Amino acid sequence: MLALEVARNLFSTFQGDVLLVELGSLSDPDLVAAAVAGVLDLELGGGEISAEAVARAIGAKKLLLVLDNCEHVVDAAARLAHTIVRLCPRTTVLATSREILRIEGECVYRVPPLEVPPEHSDNPSDVLQHSAVALFMARTKELNVDFSTVEEENRSAIAAICRRLDGIPLAIEFAAACAAMFGVQQVARGLGDRFRLLTTGRRTALPRHRTLRAALDWSHELLTELERCLLRRLAVFQGGFTLEAATAVMSDTGDAATAVAERIASLVAKSLLAPDGTVPSGRWRLLETIRAYALEKLAASGEAEQAARRHAEFFRDFFAAPASNAQLKSGIGDITCCVREIDNVRVALDLGLFPARRPRRWDRPYGRVRAGMDATVVGG
């Protein structure tokens, strides 16, 4: 949506053609060049439709080419964009993807989630000033339900919905549609089973945008098996994790910390992990919605008990390690480090030491997960 809005704003002053190529419905990367050629109505003659052939046909035309939803064909889209930019001096490519194209000359804009109201706001009227709430209100108003003058109780529920959904626009649109039918209080109470509740996407949307689960299934299917394994095991962490902690829950795979670090970087690039804002670097977290999805995958994998046990053992050793005199003198720094892990300690005590209770307690929200990057990348 953001790329389309950029294209609309540029259209009146661009002095050239602005064309959209929707790649989301393609299942074969080899069809990317052909899809672009079809939208541009290019005369390519006989033979294979290649990136070079498309670029030669575009030539010196003044063109803004929008490639939307590149993530599942990212290699082919990157080759095409690189070739066009190299051979067509008057063409600009605007691409959207969950990960960057990694080509020469690419400028990346990472799109953060919408702003959500803080958990404890002094002024309830400030709720309406946040972009996540504004989207919620706009979508419900389209459905002839106006929450703009709701009482404080409902306003608080709307704020809680937006926070629980991490400011993710698609999830908020689903929630707004449900609220228009069932009310905000019912939706706020039902988010514990958000994948069953949030299923009211637009009929004209791509299939993966019609339910929240379908949207996450789409991203999950694009991962390698090793990335899927790491993602589901990271769901045992509440409130963030370090590389050392992630390596501990993957210890049975034989992966060294460097291999785990590479997969963490890949999941960050694919917008499934976000840096934890509590420290400058070296710590990550799952958004609450993605964590709920990953917990389902972990339970289905049969690895939940092992992951919980390794999680508990890691934090047992973390807090049992003897401190040196230098560490003891650091005072506040050590306390901050320990406090940061309090939610993980609670999870370790509950899940690691009381396995009989685990099936009922996987989704217990010990701490509120802060909203963060849900990057859509625009490169060109």
C-alpha positions in Angstrom: 0.0 0.0 0.0 2.8 2.4 0.8 4.5 1.8 -2.6 1.2 2.5 -4.4 0.7 5.7 -2.4 4.2 6.8 -3.3 3.5 6.1 -7.0 0.3 8.0 -6.9 2.0 11.0 -5.3 4.7 11.0 -8.0 2.4 10.4 -10.9 1.5 14.1 -11.5 5.1 15.3 -11.6 7.0 12.3 -12.8 6.6 13.2 -16.6 6.7 9.6 -17.6 4.8 6.3 -17.3 4.1 4.8 -13.8 3.3 1.1 -14.0 2.6 -1.5 -11.3 3.6 -5.2 -11.6 2.0 -7.4 -8.9 4.2 -10.4 -8.3 2.3 -11.8 -5.4 0.3 -14.3 -7.5 3.4 -15.7 -9.3 4.5 -19.2 -8.2 7.5 -19.5 -10.6 10.4 -17.1 -10.4 11.1 -17.7 -14.1 7.9 -15.8 -14.9 9.0 -12.5 -13.3 10.4 -11.1 -16.5 7.4 -12.3 -18.5 5.0 -10.6 -16.0 6.8 -7.3 -16.3 6.9 -7.6 -20.1 3.1 -8.3 -20.1 2.3 -5.2 -18.0 4.5 -3.0 -20.1 3.1 -4.4 -23.3 6.6 -4.8 -24.6 7.3 -6.2 -28.1 10.1 -8.7 -27.5 9.9 -10.8 -30.6 10.6 -14.6 -30.4 12.8 -16.4 -28.0 13.1 -16.5 -24.2 11.8 -13.5 -22.3 14.8 -12.6 -20.1 15.7 -9.7 -17.9 18.1 -8.4 -20.6 15.4 -8.6 -23.3 12.9 -6.6 -21.0 15.6 -4.0 -20.3 16.5 -3.6 -24.0 12.8 -3.2 -24.9 12.4 -0.4 -22.2 15.5 1.3 -23.5 15.4 5.1 -22.9 11.8 5.4 -21.8 11.0 7.5 -18.8 9.4 5.0 -16.4 8.7 4.3 -12.8 8.3 0.6 -12.4 6.6 -0.7 -9.2 7.4 -4.3 -8.4 5.0 -5.3 -5.6 5.5 -8.3 -3.3 8.9 -9.6 -4.4 9.8 -11.7 -1.3 8.9 -15.2 -2.7 10.7 -14.5 -6.0 13.3 -12.2 -4.6 16.3 -13.6 -6.5 14.6 -13.2 -9.9 13.2 -9.8 -9.0 16.7 -8.6 -7.9 18.2 -9.8 -11.2 15.5 -8.0 -13.2 15.8 -4.8 -11.2 19.6 -4.7 -11.4 19.5 -5.3 -15.1 16.9 -2.6 -15.7 18.6 0.0 -13.6 22.0 -0.8 -15.3 20.7 -0.7 -18.9 17.8 1.8 -18.7 19.1 5.2 -17.5 15.6 6.8 -17.3 13.9 4.0 -15.4 13.4 3.9 -11.7 12.4 0.7 -9.9 10.3 0.8 -6.7 10.1 -2.6 -5.1 8.3 -3.9 -2.0 9.6 -7.0 -0.2 10.0 -8.5 3.2 13.8 -8.6 2.6 16.1 -6.3 0.6 17.1 -7.0 -2.9 20.8 -6.5 -2.2 21.7 -5.0 -5.5 24.0 -2.1 -6.4 22.4 1.3 -6.1 19.5 0.1 -3.9 18.2 2.6 -1.3 16.2 0.8 1.5 13.4 2.3 3.5 12.3 0.1 6.4 8.6 0.6 7.3 8.0 0.4 11.1 4.7 -0.7 12.6 2.1 2.0 13.3 2.3 3.9 16.5 0.4 2.4 19.4 -0.7 4.2 22.6 1.5 3.6 25.6 0.2 1.1 28.1 -0.3 3.7 30.9 -1.5 7.0 29.4 -2.2 10.0 31.6 -4.8 11.3 29.1 -7.2 8.8 27.5 -8.0 11.3 24.7 -4.4 10.9 23.5 -5.3 7.4 22.3 -6.9 8.9 19.2 -3.7 10.6 18.2 -1.8 7.3 17.4 -1.6 6.0 13.9 -2.6 2.5 14.8 -5.8 3.8 16.4 -6.5 6.1 13.5 -6.4 3.1 11.1 -8.7 1.1 13.4 -11.2 4.0 13.4 -11.0 4.6 9.7 -11.7 1.0 8.9 -14.6 0.7 11.3 -16.1 3.9 9.9 -16.0 2.4 6.4 -18.2 -0.3 7.8 -20.7 2.3 9.2 -19.5 2.0 12.8 -18.1 5.2 14.3 -16.0 4.7 17.4 -14.7 8.3 17.4 -16.9 9.3 20.3 -16.7 6.1 22.3 -16.6 6.1 26.1 -13.3 5.8 27.9 -13.8 2.0 28.5 -14.1 1.2 24.8 -11.3 3.7 24.0 -9.0 1.7 26.4 -10.0 -1.5 24.7 -9.1 -0.1 21.3 -5.7 0.9 22.6 -5.2 -2.5 24.0 -6.1 -4.2 20.7 -3.6 -2.1 18.8 -0.9 -2.9 21.3 -1.6 -6.6 21.3 -1.4 -6.6 17.5 1.9 -4.7 17.6 0.7 -1.9 15.4 0.7 -4.3 12.4 -1.6 -2.7 9.8 -3.1 -5.9 8.3 -3.9 -7.3 11.8 -5.5 -4.1 12.8 -7.7 -4.0 9.7 -8.9 -7.6 10.6 -9.6 -6.5 14.2 -11.5 -3.4 13.0 -13.8 -5.6 10.8 -14.5 -7.9 13.8 -15.1 -4.9 16.1 -17.7 -3.5 13.7 -19.6 -6.8 14.0 -19.0 -7.8 17.7 -17.8 -4.7 19.5 -14.4 -3.7 20.8 -14.7 -5.4 24.1 -15.4 -8.8 22.5 -12.4 -8.4 20.2 -10.1 -7.4 23.0 -11.1 -10.5 25.0 -10.8 -12.7 22.0 -7.2 -11.9 21.0 -5.9 -14.8 23.0 -7.2 -16.9 20.0 -6.4 -14.2 17.4 -5.9 -16.6 14.5 -9.4 -17.9 14.8 -10.9 -14.5 15.4 -9.1 -12.4 12.8 -10.4 -13.9 9.5 -12.3 -11.1 7.9 -10.0 -9.8 5.2 -11.3 -8.1 2.0 -12.7 -10.5 -0.6 -10.6 -8.8 -3.3 -7.3 -9.2 -1.4 -4.7 -11.8 -2.3 -5.5 -15.1 -0.5 -2.6 -14.5 2.0 -4.2 -11.2 3.0 -7.6 -12.6 3.9 -6.8 -14.0 7.3 -4.0 -13.3 9.9 -3.0 -16.9 9.8 -2.7 -16.9 6.0 -0.5 -13.9 6.1 1.9 -15.6 8.6 1.7 -18.9 6.7 2.9 -17.1 3.6 6.0 -15.8 5.4 6.6 -19.1 7.2 6.6 -21.1 3.9 9.3 -18.9 2.5 11.8 -19.9 5.3 14.2 -22.8 5.1 13.6 -25.7 7.4 16.5 -24.6 9.7 15.0 -21.1 9.9 11.6 -22.5 10.8 13.2 -24.6 13.5 14.9 -21.5 15.0 11.8 -19.4 14.8 9.6 -21.8 16.6 12.1 -22.4 19.4 12.7 -18.7 19.9 9.0 -18.5 20.9 9.9 -19.9 24.3 11.6 -16.5 25.1 9.4 -13.9 26.7 10.7 -10.4 26.6 13.7 -10.9 24.3 16.8 -13.1 24.0 20.5 -12.9 23.3 22.6 -14.9 20.8 23.9 -17.1 23.7 20.3 -17.9 24.8 19.2 -18.7 21.2 22.2 -21.0 20.8 21.3 -22.8 24.0 17.8 -23.7 22.8 19.3 -25.0 19.5 22.1 -27.0 21.1 20.7 -30.4 20.1 21.1 -29.4 16.4 24.9 -29.0 16.8 24.8 -25.5 15.4 27.6 -23.2 16.5 26.8 -19.7 17.6 27.9 -18.4 14.2 25.3 -20.5 12.4 22.6 -19.4 14.8 23.6 -15.8 14.3 23.3 -16.1 10.5 19.8 -17.4 10.9 18.8 -14.7 13.3 20.1 -12.1 10.8 18.0 -13.8 8.1 14.9 -13.7 10.2 15.5 -10.1 11.0 15.9 -9.4 7.3 12.6 -11.1 6.7 10.8 -9.0 9.3 10.1 -12.0 11.6 12.5 -10.8 14.3 13.1 -7.3 15.6 15.9 -5.8 17.6 15.0 -5.4 21.3 14.9 -1.7 22.1 16.1 -2.3 25.7 19.7 -2.5 24.6 21.7 -0.9 21.8 22.4 -4.2 20.0 22.9 -8.0 20.5 19.3 -8.7 21.7 16.2 -9.5 19.7 12.5 -10.3 20.2 9.5 -11.7 18.5 6.4 -9.4 18.1 3.6 -10.8 20.2 1.5 -11.9 17.1 4.5 -13.7 15.6 5.3 -15.3 18.9 1.8 -16.7 19.2 2.1 -18.2 15.8 5.5 -19.7 16.5 4.3 -21.2 19.7 1.6 -23.1 17.7 4.4 -24.4 15.4 6.5 -25.4 18.4 3.7 -27.3 20.0 2.9 -29.1 16.8 6.6 -30.0 16.2 6.9 -32.1 19.4 9.9 -30.0 20.5 8.2 -27.9 23.1 9.3 -29.8 26.1 12.9 -30.0 25.0 13.0 -26.2 24.1 11.4 -25.3 27.5 14.0 -27.5 29.4 17.0 -25.9 27.5 15.5 -22.5 28.1 15.2 -23.2 31.9 18.7 -24.7 32.1 20.2 -21.7 30.3 18.7 -19.2 32.8 19.5 -21.4 35.7 23.1 -21.3 34.7 22.9 -17.6 33.8 21.9 -16.6 37.3 24.0 -19.2 39.1 27.3 -18.2 37.5 29.6 -16.8 40.2 30.3 -13.1 39.8 33.9 -11.7 39.9 34.8 -8.7 42.1 34.8 -6.5 39.0 31.3 -7.6 38.1 30.0 -7.0 41.6 31.3 -3.5 41.5 29.4 -2.7 38.3 26.3 -2.5 40.5 23.5 -1.0 38.5 24.7 -2.6 35.2 24.4 -6.1 36.7 21.0 -5.4 38.2 19.7 -4.0 34.9 20.9 -7.1 33.1 19.1 -9.4 35.6 15.9 -7.4 35.6 15.8 -7.5 31.8 15.5 -11.3 32.0 12.7 -11.4 34.7 10.0 -12.5 32.2 12.2 -15.3 30.9 12.9 -16.4 34.5 9.1 -16.6 35.1 8.7 -18.7 31.9 11.6 -20.9 32.9 10.1 -21.6 36.3 6.6 -22.2 34.9 7.4 -24.2 31.8 10.8 -25.8 32.7 10.0 -26.9 36.2 6.3 -27.7 35.9 5.9 -29.6 32.6 2.5 -30.9 33.5 1.1 -27.4 33.3 2.8 -26.5 30.0 0.0 -27.1 27.5 -2.3 -24.7 29.4 0.4 -22.0 29.9 2.3 -21.5 26.7 0.7 -18.1 25.8 0.7 -16.6 29.3 1.7 -12.9 28.8 4.2 -12.3 31.6 5.3 -9.0 30.0 4.0 -6.7 27.4 6.0 -7.0 24.2 6.8 -3.6 22.7 5.9 -2.9 19.1 8.9 -2.7 16.7 10.0 -3.1 13.1 7.7 -5.0 10.8 9.8 -4.1 7.8 8.5 -3.7 4.3 11.4 -2.8 2.1 11.2 -0.4 -0.7 14.3 -0.4 -2.9 15.1 1.3 -6.1 
